[in-house]
Amino acid sequence: MLFASAPKIILFSIVIKLFFFIFYDYANLFIPFFLFSSISSIAVGSISAIYQKRIKRLFAYSTIAHTGFILLGILACTVESSKALILYIIIYAFLTILLFSLLIFTTTSTTTYPKYLSNLTSIGLKNYLFAISFSLILFCFFCLCFCSK
């Protein structure tokens, strides 16, 4: 949980400070690199997530795709984009902590740990509190992805 969210916050805060404050005059030199990195990150993360059967690997590929979205926010090079980017990173880190804490909670509290996506088919009958919490967190991830654009 800590390794999924803390390094991303620190790394992108450093990148934002470097890009917007120090190298802002040379932004045209970095745009092709960030554009290629963001598009390839979104493509690799999204396409690879389709074939995953494990929940944690699915979220790992989701992290790769979200990194691409963050890099697209850096490409805009405006004050509004930096504000939106900081808010996006904070909300994403909070949702990542919630999601991994929920997965850790289920491993310690219940005997039916949903390791694979196929185990989630009847989770609402076995553990309805987990199913509701998991659904709400995934809905927030969905809203973060599609409503922030």
Secondary structure, 3 states (H helix, E strand, C coil): CHHHHHHHHHHHHHHHHHHHHHCHHHHHHHHHHHHHHHHHHHHHHHHHHHCCCEHHHHHHHHHHHHHHHHHHHHHCCCHHHHHHHHHHHHHHHHHHHHHHHHHHHHHHHCCCCCCEHHHHCCHHHHCHHHHHHHHHHHHHHHHHHHHCC
